[in-house]
Each structure stands twice: as C-alpha cells, then as structure tokens.
C-alpha cells in the first residue's frame, strides 16, 4: 500500500526532533455546497531539527515512531520562488 504524502505549514518546532504540521484541505458542505476549510495538525519526525515554524513542508506516513508521531518530514516545498520573467515584444 502506498504511503500517504501531505503538504502543510509548520506551526511549532519546540519539541526535540519533532515538528507540528498543520494540513489544510477544502471540502464541500454536504447540504449547502459551500467550500469550507478543514485543518488537522500532525506531529512529524524531524531528525536534524532543521525545519522552523512558518515553513511549508511535505510529510510522509511511516510506522509509529512514538505515541503521537506516525509521520516524518520529507522536505521543504519551495513556495517563495519568483516567477520567471517573460518578455513580450509588443
């Protein structure tokens, strides 16, 4: 069975070798049809304590590491890249 991979925002890096990642998803309300945001926090393993609060990271499901940790951080998602400039001859 493939491992689940989620993308979220690091909200806490206070624990030793642990980060808390907030993953947000959008779902449609069953009756009213409005798109609403649902979020969940996951405790993820960060071996080198290299990820800080505010970074967007990708986490992957693993075998249980501790009582709360069943995810590990795979890497950063580069969200602050400037788009390439396109010159249009008018």
C-alpha positions in Angstrom: 0.0 0.0 0.0 1.5 3.4 -0.9 2.4 5.9 1.8 0.3 9.0 2.1 2.1 12.3 1.5 0.6 15.6 2.7 1.7 19.2 2.4 1.3 21.6 5.3 2.7 24.5 7.3 5.0 24.0 10.3 3.2 25.7 13.3 5.6 24.5 16.0 9.2 23.3 16.2 9.5 23.3 20.0 9.9 19.6 20.5 13.2 17.7 20.1 13.3 16.1 16.7 9.6 16.9 16.3 7.6 19.5 14.3 3.8 20.1 14.3 2.4 20.5 10.8 -1.0 22.0 10.1 -2.5 20.4 6.9 -5.5 22.2 5.4 -8.0 20.7 3.0 -11.1 22.1 1.3 -14.3 20.1 1.4 -17.8 20.9 0.0 -20.5 21.2 2.6 -22.9 18.3 2.1 -26.1 20.3 2.3 -25.2 23.9 1.3 -22.5 23.3 -1.2 -20.1 25.9 0.2 -16.5 25.1 0.1 -15.1 25.1 3.6 -11.6 24.7 5.0 -10.8 21.8 7.4 -7.4 21.6 9.1 -5.6 19.0 11.2 -2.3 19.0 13.0 0.2 16.2 12.6 3.3 15.6 14.7 6.1 14.7 12.3 9.6 13.4 12.9 12.4 15.9 12.0 15.7 14.1 12.6 18.0 17.1 12.3 15.8 19.8 13.8 16.2 21.7 10.5 12.6 22.8 9.9 11.3 26.0 11.5 7.9 27.4 12.2 6.4 29.1 9.1 7.9 26.8 6.5 5.8 24.8 4.2 6.9 21.1 4.2 5.8 17.7 2.8 5.2 14.9 5.3 5.0 11.1 4.7 3.3 8.4 6.6 5.6 6.0 8.4 5.4 3.2 11.0 4.7 4.6 14.5 7.7 6.4 16.0 6.1 7.4 19.3 2.6 7.8 20.8 1.8 10.8 18.5 4.3 10.6 15.7 3.5 8.4 12.7 4.7 10.9 10.1 8.2 12.1 9.0 9.2 15.2 7.2 10.3 14.5 3.6 11.4 18.0 2.6 10.6 21.7 2.1 8.1 22.9 -0.5 9.7 25.9 -2.2 6.9 28.5 -2.1 8.9 31.7 -2.3 10.2 31.3 -5.8 9.7 34.3 -8.0 8.1 33.5 -11.3 10.3 33.7 -14.4 10.2 36.9 -16.3 8.7 36.7 -19.8 9.5 39.5 -22.2 6.7 40.1 -24.7 7.6 42.2 -27.8 4.7 44.5 -28.4 
